[in-house]
């Protein structure tokens, strides 16, 4: 690899790679137990819903549609993250969860990863209801038939986590590529899932903006050399 691409890779992914590698070397599978549990749960739901006796129970506990009452959709949301779409290969969902959830759990911690994942998922779920209420004539609207379409499963959470981790570790180009890919998805194949992905990204970008504002406020409040409140660091 020539020096320029090497410098770019080090600048773009160096801190993220170091954090993930250090955790995996020192803690191995214990670095991301929640992710491993999520992969197993998703695989279990996939196996179950493909049985003649298992499809309806999985739908009843983890399938969210805009036509459902809001309270029911919210009650099903915790498990909806782990119900893969029937029309897509399950290995794609498992790989997304293993990679993105795993990196997020290592870099952000379990609680923040779950909070962001559910925030992104809820943003997509609530957008679907708003979009259907606006109708197909609105730029942000959706056709009434989308009320019967099952929500995105883990993909909205995966997209939201990817964008947040890229911001947290300053992988600007990678984060921008994720966003552009989701926009292209909607332009090429306009469907509910694609627009829910954009809603998830929008929700995470709001959180990113708040985080950046908070960091800026903290930097401005810290005493600086030359000011009366600044004190030199004590060296041992």
HELIX and SHEET records of a PDB file:
HELIX    1   1 UNK A    3  UNK A   27  1                                  25    
HELIX    2   2 UNK A   28  UNK A   32  5                                   5    
HELIX    3   3 UNK A   33  UNK A   49  1                                  17    
HELIX    4   4 UNK A   55  UNK A   62  1                                   8    
HELIX    5   5 UNK A   70  UNK A   80  1                                  11    
HELIX    6   6 UNK A   90  UNK A   96  1                                   7    
HELIX    7   7 UNK A   97  UNK A  101  3                                   5    
HELIX    8   8 UNK A  102  UNK A  108  1                                   7    
HELIX    9   9 UNK A  110  UNK A  134  1                                  25    
HELIX   10  10 UNK A  144  UNK A  148  5                                   5    
HELIX   11  11 UNK A  155  UNK A  168  1                                  14    
HELIX   12  12 UNK A  172  UNK A  188  1                                  17    
HELIX   13  13 UNK A  192  UNK A  221  1                                  30    
END                                                                             
